[in-house]
Amino acid sequence: MVGALLDRRYEVQSLLARGGMSAVYRGIDTRLDRPVAIKVMDQQYAADRSWTERFEQEARAAAKLHHPNVVAVHDQGVDHAGDNAHAFLVMELVDGGTLRDLLEHRGKLDPALAISITEQVLSALTVAHQADLVHRDIKPENVLIGRAGGPGQQGGGIVKVADFGLVRALASAGTTSSSVILGTVAYLSPEQVETGVATTRSDVYSVGLLLYEMLTGSPAFSGDTALSVAYQHVNADVPAPSASNPQVPAALDGLVRMATSRRVQDRPADATALLAELRRVRDTLGLAPVPVPAMPPPDAEADEDRTVPAMAPVTPMPNSAPANGMPHNGTPPHGAGAKPVNRTQMLDPDEVFDQQRPRRRMPRFALIAAALLAIAGLVAGGMWVYDVASKVTVPDVEGMPLERAKQVLTAAELTPTVVEERHNTVGKNTAIGTHPAAGTELSAGGDVTLVMSLGKPTVPDIEPGTSRDDAVAAIEKAQLTAKHDPSIDEYHDSIPEGAVLGVAPSPGTPLKIGETVTYALSQGPPPTPVPNVAGKSRDDAFNILREAGFEPYEAGEEFSRDVAAGHVVRTDPEAGTTPDSEDLRIGVYVSNAVEVPSLNFKTVDDAQQILADAGLTAEIVQGGGGPVGSRVFRQQPSAGERVAAGSTVRLWAFP
């Protein structure tokens, strides 16, 4: 392909790498005069129209991913030159090396660097998963490390993920059997091995394996054959990284186990969820982001002597050639005089078995069929043994937050059911423990109750006007003791009698389990005070009292110099008091005072009669200028004064 001009625009300049189904070239976009990476698929795919349509569709989807950690897809197409057709993908050219190169150069990585690389990989996958795009083939060869640092890279290399969408496009090719597993066997999820179906949780699994390899320097599973590796994915748990590298903190052990749980539903839902958990673990460990060392491309001549490892893949790898200027197979820049050498990438089954058995060549379909039958038998047998014999120990999750505790339990192959309890010392949303307790041995997949703390009880928010029964129920539900204190009950204009006025301590106050919350009740609207009807006529007073809600009655007569006869002197209870709401009867006392009539210039006989008619007695004072029996010229008390009935009025008269 060197020297070709694809789509009359992209000039192929040199071979960078070759895989089982594609080759990557350095090229130039002659229209925009910019360097690019050109991935050219084998001709067998371009001849399949259904595949080219899917290839275009996946390329468009990948081209929509705009993120610093995603290798940009610029263009795609199919170039026809005579009888040959070449499907190609034009991508950003990244100058540097791959994560595989970094691992081979350094071996295991320290936790801070492993986390920093994983964070950038997950950032790329987050964008893809949010766009409903699953990568399906996360592996060190598809994680590129460019030399130029990007924003936030602190001068180090920038991590970029390549080959989004290619695996799904290749799955639709007419030359690919629907029963063939697509992807790199060392990083396949159990569900990809069993069914070929990949989801966002499959990418999470692969990232977990990637993190394991960075922390330990070796893949989680290895074996003499691809079948043995596939079997381990389905039937064995990924070991804790600390088992191989004691320097790995326990928090990272838990993160790897969580991401690589064999039960799909127990893994984080997608890259976004795993990224949040990764950052939480980093914060817990107190690790700061570190620069990623930019790897130069490996020396091509040195790579020529590399051989295929004993662990050969079982299925074709659609994107075995590392994308975008990351030669890891020893192909010289211009492809002259050097044979491409694959390392851990997937190979065509014929190529794999040819290298392993050079003197016996089996037909391609027979190899695939044998592989699938072997995997099926191993999976079925292995799962039966697992279900019968596997035992797990309940881990200690005390003090963990909810999601973390659930992840630890599910990673231990247990099924947690969450219950909540209040606790005087364990903070809210923190695990108190489990039932059965930590250290108990259970069958794998067994049920365990995860007890989460609701924290200390707090005085519930009881609104004024709440019924007494509801208030007591709310207080007791909070595991507190309700107590009524009648001494603080009060009248209230709007809160009905018997409803709650308030509680003490105030709502929201934290208390210990069983402590007392006191409540006050309303006595209803305050009673109306007795109106002042003194001086009113008897009838007017009765009407006023009835309108105020009382029941007036005649309590008797009393003398009052200030109140005219027949008018009210006082009430019992007296005016202004608030009687008991159960006794609304009001006694009314009426004045029996007599008003002294005017007797001046009346004859003594007439004066005596007038006084007698008024219920008064006359007393004639002797002397005073003449005989008794003439006219009155003076009286005591004076006319108009009020006196008690039967009182004596003294009279002075002229002769």
C-alpha positions in Angstrom: 0.0 0.0 0.0 3.0 2.3 0.4 2.8 5.1 -2.2 -1.0 4.6 -2.8 -3.4 7.5 -2.8 -6.6 6.4 -1.1 -9.8 8.2 -2.1 -7.6 10.6 -4.2 -6.8 12.3 -0.9 -4.8 10.2 1.6 -1.2 9.4 0.6 0.2 6.2 2.2 3.8 6.9 3.2 5.1 4.0 5.4 3.9 0.9 7.3 3.7 1.3 11.0 2.3 -2.0 12.1 0.4 -5.0 10.9 -2.1 -7.3 12.5 -4.2 -10.3 11.5 -6.9 -8.3 9.8 -5.5 -4.8 9.2 -2.4 -2.7 8.8 -1.6 0.8 10.0 0.3 3.2 7.9 1.7 6.7 8.4 0.1 9.0 5.8 -0.6 12.5 4.8 -3.9 14.2 4.2 -3.1 16.0 0.9 -6.1 18.2 1.1 -5.3 19.6 4.6 -1.6 18.9 4.5 -1.5 17.1 7.9 0.0 13.8 9.0 -2.5 11.1 9.7 -2.7 7.4 10.6 -4.4 5.2 8.1 -5.8 1.8 9.1 -6.5 -0.4 6.1 -8.6 -3.5 6.5 -8.0 -6.7 4.6 -9.7 -6.8 1.2 -12.1 -9.6 2.3 -14.1 -7.0 4.3 -14.3 -4.4 1.6 -15.9 -7.0 -0.7 -18.8 -7.4 1.8 -21.4 -4.7 1.3 -23.2 -5.3 4.6 -19.8 -5.0 6.4 -18.9 -1.7 4.6 -22.2 -0.2 5.6 -21.6 -1.2 9.3 -18.0 0.0 9.0 -19.2 3.4 7.9 -21.9 3.5 10.6 -19.4 2.6 13.4 -16.8 5.1 12.0 -19.4 7.9 12.1 -20.2 7.0 15.7 -16.6 7.0 16.7 -16.0 10.3 14.9 -18.5 11.9 17.2 -16.3 11.2 20.2 -14.5 14.4 21.0 -12.2 14.1 24.0 -8.5 14.6 24.6 -8.2 10.9 25.6 -9.9 9.5 22.5 -7.9 9.0 19.3 -9.8 11.3 16.8 -11.4 9.7 13.8 -11.1 12.0 10.8 -12.6 10.0 7.9 -13.4 6.6 6.5 -14.0 5.1 3.1 -13.5 2.3 0.6 -11.0 2.9 -2.1 -11.5 1.0 -5.4 -8.4 0.5 -7.5 -9.1 -1.9 -10.4 -10.3 -5.2 -8.9 -9.0 -4.4 -5.5 -11.1 -2.6 -2.7 -9.5 -1.3 0.5 -11.7 -0.2 3.4 -9.8 2.3 5.4 -10.1 4.5 8.5 -8.2 7.8 8.8 -7.3 8.8 12.4 -5.2 11.2 14.4 -1.5 10.4 14.2 -0.2 10.0 17.8 3.6 10.2 18.2 4.8 8.0 21.0 4.3 4.4 22.3 1.7 2.1 23.8 0.9 1.0 27.3 2.3 -2.3 26.3 5.7 -0.6 25.5 5.6 1.1 28.9 4.9 -2.2 30.7 7.7 -4.0 28.9 10.0 -1.1 29.7 9.1 -0.7 33.4 7.3 -3.9 34.4 4.8 -3.2 37.1 3.8 0.4 37.8 3.5 2.2 41.1 -0.1 2.7 42.2 -0.2 6.5 41.6 0.9 6.1 37.9 -1.4 3.1 37.4 -4.3 5.2 38.7 -3.4 8.2 36.5 -3.3 6.0 33.4 -6.5 4.3 34.3 -8.2 7.6 35.0 -7.5 8.8 31.4 -8.6 5.5 29.9 -11.9 5.7 31.9 -12.3 9.4 30.8 -12.2 8.2 27.2 -14.6 5.3 27.8 -17.0 7.6 29.8 -17.5 9.7 26.6 -18.0 6.5 24.6 -20.5 5.0 27.0 -22.5 8.1 27.2 -22.8 7.9 23.4 -23.9 4.3 23.7 -20.6 3.1 22.2 -18.9 0.0 23.6 -15.2 -0.5 22.8 -15.1 -4.3 23.3 -11.3 -4.6 23.0 -9.6 -2.7 25.8 -6.0 -3.9 26.0 -2.5 -2.3 26.4 -2.0 -2.2 22.7 -5.0 0.0 22.2 -3.9 2.4 24.9 -1.6 4.9 23.3 0.8 7.3 25.2 1.7 10.3 23.1 4.7 12.4 23.7 3.0 15.7 23.9 1.2 16.4 27.1 -2.3 17.7 27.0 -4.3 19.8 29.4 -3.8 18.6 33.0 -1.0 16.2 32.0 1.6 18.0 34.0 4.2 17.8 31.3 3.9 14.0 30.8 2.5 12.0 28.0 -1.2 12.0 27.2 -3.1 8.7 27.2 -5.4 8.0 24.2 -7.7 5.1 23.5 -7.9 3.9 19.9 -10.1 1.7 17.8 -13.6 2.5 19.0 -16.3 0.7 17.1 -14.1 -1.5 15.0 -14.8 -4.7 16.8 -18.6 -4.3 16.3 -18.1 -3.5 12.7 -16.0 -6.6 12.2 -18.7 -8.7 13.9 -21.0 -8.0 11.0 -18.5 -9.1 8.3 -19.7 -12.0 6.2 -16.4 -13.8 6.7 -16.8 -13.8 10.5 -18.9 -16.5 12.0 -21.4 -15.3 14.6 -20.1 -17.9 17.0 -16.5 -16.6 16.9 -15.5 -14.5 19.9 -14.1 -11.1 18.9 -11.5 -9.4 21.1 -8.3 -10.3 22.8 -8.6 -13.4 25.0 -6.5 -12.1 27.8 -8.9 -9.1 28.4 -12.3 -10.7 27.5 -15.1 -10.5 30.0 -16.8 -13.8 31.0 -20.0 -12.9 29.1 -18.0 -12.2 25.9 -16.5 -15.7 26.2 -19.8 -17.4 26.9 -22.1 -15.4 24.6 -20.1 -13.0 22.5 -22.2 -10.1 23.8 -20.4 -7.1 25.1 -21.9 -4.2 27.2 -20.5 -1.2 29.0 -19.8 -3.5 32.0 -17.7 -5.7 29.6 -15.4 -2.6 29.1 -15.3 -2.1 32.9 -14.1 -5.7 33.3 -11.3 -5.2 30.7 -10.2 -2.0 32.4 -10.1 -3.9 35.7 -7.7 -6.4 34.0 -5.7 -3.5 32.6 -5.3 -2.0 36.1 -4.3 -5.4 37.5 -1.6 -5.8 34.9 -0.2 -2.4 35.6 -0.1 -3.0 39.3 1.5 -6.5 39.0 3.4 -6.4 35.7 1.6 -9.5 34.4 -1.9 -10.4 33.0 -4.4 -11.7 35.6 -4.8 -15.0 33.7 -2.2 -16.9 31.6 -2.0 -20.4 30.2 -0.5 -22.6 27.5 -3.6 -22.1 25.3 -6.2 -19.5 24.6 -8.8 -22.0 25.7 -7.3 -22.3 29.2 -7.3 -18.5 29.5 -10.9 -18.2 28.3 -11.9 -20.9 30.8 -10.3 -19.0 33.7 -12.3 -15.8 32.8 -15.5 -17.8 33.2 -14.6 -19.9 36.2 -12.1 -18.1 38.3 -12.0 -14.8 40.2 -9.3 -12.3 39.3 -6.8 -12.6 42.2 -6.0 -9.6 44.3 -3.1 -7.6 42.9 -1.4 -7.6 46.3 -1.0 -11.4 46.1 1.6 -10.7 43.4 2.7 -7.3 44.5 2.5 -6.7 48.3 3.0 -3.0 47.8 -0.6 -2.7 46.3 -2.9 -1.1 48.9 -6.0 -3.0 49.9 -8.2 -0.3 48.5 -6.9 -1.0 45.0 -7.4 -4.8 45.6 -11.0 -4.1 46.3 -11.3 -1.8 43.2 -9.9 -4.5 40.9 -12.1 -7.2 42.4 -15.2 -5.0 42.0 -14.5 -4.1 38.4 -13.7 -7.8 37.4 -16.6 -9.5 39.2 -17.7 -12.4 37.1 -21.3 -11.4 37.8 -22.1 -8.7 35.3 -24.6 -7.0 37.5 -22.1 -6.6 40.4 -19.7 -4.5 38.4 -20.0 -0.7 38.1 -22.6 0.1 35.4 -20.2 1.9 33.1 -17.0 3.8 32.9 -18.6 6.9 34.6 -19.3 4.8 37.8 -15.9 3.1 37.8 -14.1 6.5 37.3 -16.0 7.9 40.3 -14.9 4.9 42.4 -11.3 5.1 41.1 -11.1 8.8 42.2 -12.6 8.0 45.6 -10.0 5.3 46.1 -7.2 7.7 45.1 -8.5 10.3 47.6 -8.7 7.6 50.3 -5.0 6.7 49.6 -4.0 10.3 49.5 -2.4 9.9 46.1 -2.1 12.9 43.7 -2.3 12.6 39.9 1.2 12.0 38.4 2.5 12.6 34.8 2.4 9.7 32.5 5.9 9.0 31.0 5.8 9.5 27.2 7.2 6.4 25.6 9.2 6.6 22.4 8.3 4.1 19.7 10.2 0.8 20.3 13.3 0.1 18.2 12.1 -1.7 15.0 15.2 -3.8 14.6 15.0 -5.0 18.2 11.4 -6.0 17.8 12.2 -8.2 14.8 13.6 -10.9 17.2 10.4 -11.0 19.3 8.4 -14.2 19.0 4.8 -15.0 19.6 4.2 -15.9 23.2 3.0 -19.4 24.3 -0.4 -18.0 25.2 -1.9 -17.7 21.7 -5.4 -16.1 21.2 -8.3 -18.3 20.2 -10.0 -16.0 17.7 -9.3 -13.4 15.1 -8.4 -10.0 16.5 -10.1 -7.4 14.3 -7.9 -4.6 15.4 -4.7 -6.3 16.2 -2.6 -3.6 14.6 -2.0 -0.8 17.1 -3.6 2.3 15.7 -2.1 5.7 15.0 1.6 5.5 14.9 2.3 3.1 17.7 4.5 0.4 16.1 4.9 -2.4 18.6 5.6 -5.3 16.3 8.9 -4.4 14.8 7.8 -3.2 11.3 10.4 -0.7 10.1 8.9 2.7 9.1 8.8 2.0 5.4 8.1 -1.7 5.7 11.3 -2.7 3.8 13.0 -6.0 4.6 11.3 -6.6 7.9 8.6 -9.0 8.8 5.8 -7.9 11.1 5.8 -9.7 14.4 2.7 -10.0 16.6 3.1 -10.0 20.4 -0.1 -10.6 22.4 -2.6 -9.5 19.8 -5.2 -11.9 18.4 -4.2 -13.9 15.3 -6.1 -15.8 12.7 -6.7 -19.3 14.0 -4.8 -20.8 11.0 -1.8 -18.6 11.8 -1.9 -19.5 15.5 -2.1 -23.2 15.1 0.4 -23.1 12.2 2.9 -21.5 14.5 2.2 -24.0 17.3 1.9 -27.1 15.1 3.9 -26.4 11.9 3.6 -30.0 10.6 -0.1 -30.4 11.0 -2.6 -28.0 9.5 -6.3 -28.3 10.3 -9.0 -26.6 8.3 -10.0 -23.2 9.7 -13.6 -24.3 10.3 -12.5 -27.4 12.2 -10.3 -25.3 14.5 -13.0 -22.9 15.3 -15.5 -25.6 15.9 -13.1 -27.5 18.2 -12.3 -24.3 20.1 -16.0 -23.6 20.7 -16.8 -27.1 21.8 -13.9 -27.1 24.2 -14.9 -23.8 25.7 -18.5 -25.0 26.0 -17.5 -28.2 27.7 -15.0 -26.5 30.1 -17.5 -23.7 31.0 -20.4 -26.2 31.7 -18.2 -28.5 33.7 -16.4 -25.7 35.5 -19.6 -23.9 36.5 -21.0 -27.1 38.0 -17.9 -27.6 40.1 -18.0 -24.0 41.2 -21.7 -24.1 42.2 -21.2 -27.2 44.3 -17.9 -26.6 45.9 -17.1 -22.9 46.1 -17.1 -21.3 49.5 -16.5 -17.7 50.4 -15.9 -15.8 53.6 -18.0 -12.8 54.5 -15.7 -9.8 54.4 -15.5 -7.1 57.1 -17.4 -4.0 55.7 -17.8 -2.1 59.0 -17.3 1.6 58.5 -17.6 1.5 54.7 -20.1 3.7 52.8 -23.1 1.9 51.2 -21.9 1.6 47.6 -18.4 0.5 48.7 -19.8 -2.1 51.1 -22.1 -3.5 48.5 -19.2 -3.7 46.0 -17.0 -5.5 48.5 -19.7 -8.0 49.2 -20.6 -8.6 45.6 -16.9 -8.9 44.7 -16.8 -11.6 47.4 -19.6 -13.4 45.5 -22.3 -12.7 48.0 -25.7 -11.2 47.4 -26.3 -8.2 49.8 -29.7 -7.1 51.1 -29.6 -3.7 52.7 -31.4 -2.9 55.9 -31.0 0.3 57.9 -30.8 0.8 61.7 -30.1 3.8 63.9 -26.9 3.8 65.9 -25.5 6.1 68.6 -21.9 6.0 67.4 -21.8 4.9 63.8 -22.4 7.8 61.4 -25.2 7.9 58.9 -24.8 6.0 55.6 -21.9 3.9 57.1 -22.0 0.2 57.4 -22.5 -1.2 60.9 -21.8 -4.8 59.9 -23.4 -7.8 58.3 -25.6 -10.8 59.2 -24.0 -13.3 59.3 -21.0 -11.5 60.8 -17.7 -11.0 59.1 -15.6 -14.1 58.9 -18.6 -16.4 58.5 -18.1 -18.9 55.7 -21.0 -19.1 53.1 -21.6 -20.8 49.8 -20.7 -18.5 46.8 -23.7 -16.6 45.8 -25.2 -16.7 49.2 -27.3 -14.0 50.8 -26.0 -11.6 53.4 -27.7 -8.7 55.2 -25.8 -5.5 55.0 -26.7 -3.3 58.0 -26.3 0.4 57.3 -26.5 3.1 60.0 -29.1 5.8 59.9 -27.0 7.7 62.5 -28.3 8.9 65.8 -32.0 9.4 66.2 -33.1 13.0 65.6 -36.3 14.6 66.9 -38.8 14.3 64.1 -40.2 17.3 62.4 -43.7 17.4 63.9 -45.8 20.2 62.6 -48.0 22.1 65.1 -51.5 20.7 64.7 -50.4 17.1 64.2 -52.6 14.7 66.0 -51.4 13.3 69.3 -51.3 9.7 68.0 -49.4 10.6 64.9 -46.8 12.6 66.9 -46.3 9.8 69.3 -45.9 7.3 66.4 -43.3 9.5 64.7 -41.3 9.9 67.9 -41.4 6.2 68.6 -40.5 5.4 65.0 -37.3 7.5 65.5 -36.6 5.1 68.4 -37.2 7.9 71.0 -39.6 8.1 74.0 -42.7 10.3 73.8 -43.9 12.1 76.9 -46.8 14.5 77.4 -46.3 17.4 79.9 -49.7 18.9 80.8 -48.0 21.8 82.5 -47.0 23.3 79.2 -50.3 22.9 77.4 -51.8 26.2 76.2 -54.8 27.6 74.5 -54.4 28.3 70.8 -56.7 30.2 68.4 -56.2 27.9 65.4 -54.8 24.6 66.6 -57.7 22.4 67.7 -57.9 21.1 71.2 -55.9 17.9 71.8 -53.5 18.5 68.8 -49.8 18.9 69.3 -48.5 22.5 69.9 -44.8 21.6 69.8 -42.0 19.3 71.0 -38.9 19.8 73.1 -36.0 19.4 72.2 -36.7 21.1 68.8 -37.1 19.0 65.6 -33.7 17.9 64.2 -31.9 17.7 67.5 -29.8 14.5 67.7 -30.5 12.3 70.7 -29.4 8.9 71.9 -31.7 5.9 71.2 -34.5 5.9 73.8 -34.1 9.5 75.1 -37.3 11.5 75.8 -39.1 13.9 73.6 -41.7 16.1 75.5 -44.7 17.4 73.7 -47.4 20.0 74.6 -51.0 19.9 73.5 -53.4 22.6 72.5 -56.3 23.4 74.8 -58.2 24.8 71.9 -59.2 28.5 71.4 -59.0 30.4 74.7 -62.4 31.0 76.4 -64.1 34.4 76.1 -63.8 36.6 79.2 -67.0 37.6 81.0 -68.1 40.9 79.5 -68.7 43.9 81.8 -72.4 44.4 82.0 -72.4 46.5 85.2 -74.9 49.4 84.9 -76.8 47.7 82.1 -80.5 46.9 82.5 -81.2 43.4 83.4 -82.5 42.5 79.9 -79.7 44.1 78.1 -77.1 42.4 80.3 -78.7 39.0 79.7 -78.6 39.5 75.9 -74.9 40.6 75.9 -73.9 37.5 78.0 -75.8 35.1 75.7 -74.1 36.5 72.6 -70.7 35.9 74.2 -71.6 32.2 74.6 -72.6 32.3 78.3 -75.7 31.2 80.1 -76.8 34.1 82.4 -79.1 33.6 85.4 -80.5 35.9 88.2 -78.2 35.5 91.2 -80.0 38.1 93.4 -80.3 41.8 94.3 -77.7 44.0 95.9 -77.5 47.6 97.0 -75.3 49.9 95.1 -75.3 53.7 95.4 -73.9 53.8 91.9 -76.4 51.6 90.1 -80.0 52.4 89.5 -82.6 50.0 90.6 -83.2 47.1 88.1 -79.7 47.5 86.6 -76.8 45.2 87.0 -74.4 45.6 89.9 -72.0 42.8 89.1 -71.6 39.2 87.7 -70.3 36.0 89.1 -67.7 35.2 87.8 -66.9 38.8 87.7 -66.3 40.8 84.5 -63.0 40.1 82.7 -62.4 36.7 84.1 -62.2 33.5 81.9 -64.3 30.8 83.4 -63.8 27.1 83.0 -64.9 26.1 79.5 -67.1 23.4 81.0 -69.1 25.9 83.2 -70.5 28.8 81.2 -73.2 29.9 83.7 -72.9 33.5 84.7 -74.7 34.9 87.8 -76.2 38.4 87.4 -76.8 40.6 90.5 -79.3 43.5 90.0 -79.3 46.7 92.0 -82.2 47.2 94.5 -81.2 50.8 95.4 -84.1 53.3 96.0 -83.7 56.8 94.6 -84.7 59.4 97.3 -87.6 61.5 95.9 -87.6 65.3 96.0 -89.9 66.4 99.0 -89.2 70.1 99.1 -92.3 72.3 99.6 -94.4 69.1 100.0 -96.7 69.0 103.0 -95.4 66.8 105.7 -98.3 64.4 105.2 -97.6 64.1 101.4 -93.9 63.7 102.0 -94.5 60.8 104.4 -96.8 59.1 101.9 -94.3 59.5 99.0 -91.5 58.0 101.1 -93.7 55.1 102.2 -94.6 54.3 98.6 -90.8 54.3 97.8 -90.1 51.9 100.7 -88.6 54.6 102.8 -89.3 55.9 106.2 -89.8 59.6 107.1 -88.4 61.1 110.2 -89.7 64.6 111.2 -87.2 66.8 112.8 -88.9 68.9 115.6 -88.2 72.7 115.8 -86.9 74.8 113.1 -89.2 77.8 113.2 -92.7 76.5 113.6 -95.0 73.8 114.5 -94.9 70.5 112.7 -97.4 69.9 109.9 -96.6 72.6 107.5 -94.3 72.2 104.4 -90.9 70.5 103.9 -88.0 72.9 103.3 -85.1 70.5 103.8 -84.4 66.7 103.5 -81.6 64.3 104.3 -80.5 62.3 102.1 -81.0 64.8 99.3 -83.3 64.2 96.4 -81.8 61.9 93.8 -79.5 60.0 96.2 -79.7 56.2 96.2 -80.3 54.5 99.4 -81.2 51.0 100.5 -84.8 50.0 100.8 -86.3 50.9 104.2 -83.8 53.7 104.8 -84.9 56.8 106.8 -85.2 60.2 105.2 -85.1 63.1 107.7 -87.4 66.0 107.0 -87.5 69.7 108.1 -90.7 71.6 107.6 -92.0 75.2 107.9 -94.8 75.9 110.4 
